[in-house]
């Protein structure tokens, strides 16, 4: 599967936003991050409620990247950043707290707000 058209530029823009924050000791690395447009995936029951999903170095999108709001890509890249620093704790936190009360979700939302 090929990266979404425009992925490199969009990731660089989202990285520039996150680089203004001091959430973790190292800046987010985007050299291995891939952005895939997978509308069929978001028709599956688990994914229906999401417009984007981060899984380590992958950002999966419901819509084409060209129609994806920059805030969503920034939010998902923040999750990649979180997993770069806490590769097990971050994903496992959803088992403990769920989605709505997850501190990593709150942090990603705050990161988007702080970098607008």
N, C-alpha and C positions, 0 to 999 in steps of 0.2 A: 504494500500500500504506500502510495506517495503522500508526502505532506500536502496539506491544503495549500492552494496557490496563495502566495503572499505571507506564508507562515513566518519566514525569517524576519521580515520587516515588522510584522505584528508582534512577534515575540520580543524583538528589540525594543519596541515602544513600551510594552508592558514591563520589561525588565528595567527600563529607564525610570519608570514610575516607582517600582519596588526598591530600586537602588537608593532612593531618597529616604528609606526607612532603615532603622537599626534594630530589626526584630531578631536577627540571628548574627553570629560572629562572622560569617562569610556571606557575600552577596549571592543571589540566585545565579546558578549556572544554566545557560540555555543551549550550550553546544550540543547536547544530546537529546534535547526536548523535541518531541515530534507533535504536530497538531494534525489530527485526523478528523475528517467530516464523516460521521457515521449515523445518518438519520435512522437507519433500520434498527440500530442498537437501542435508540431511545423510544422505540415502540414496545420493547420488552417491559414486563411489569416492574422490575426493580428500577429501571432507568426512566420511566415515564415522567417522573416528577422533576427531572433535571434537564437543564439546557446545555450543561457542560459537565465534564467529569474528569478528574485528574487521577491517574494511576502511575505513580512514580515518574518516569520521564515521558509519559503520554498525556496529552490533553485531547479529550474526545469531545466533539461538538455535535449538537443536534442539527444546526443549520450550517450552510456554507460560511466560511470564515468572513467573507466579504459582507455578510449580513449579521455577523455576530458583534454585539456591542463590545467596544474596547474594555469596558468595566468587567464583563464576564471573562474575557481572556486574562485580565489582570488578576481576578479572583482565583481562577484555576491555576495560574502560574504561581500565585502565593501558596497554593497547596503543594505544588511541585517543590517550592522552596522549603516548606515545612517538612516534606518527606526527605529532602536532601540532608536535613539536620536530625530528623527523628524518623528514620525509615520504618520502624516497627511501631513505635508509640503512637505516631499520628494516625495511621490507618486503624490500629486496634482501638483507639479511643472511641470510635463510632459504636463499637460493641458495648462499651461501658456507658456512654452518655447519650447515644442516639445522634440523630442529625440536628434536631432543633436546639438542643442545649450544648452542642459540641463546642468547646473552646477554640478549636482550630477553625471552625466555620465563622465564629465571631471574629477571630483575628483576621481572617481573609476579608470579611466584610469591612472591618475597620481599616484595613490596608487600602482597599478601594476608595473608601471615603476620604482618607487622609491624603491620597495622591491625585484627587480630581483637580 
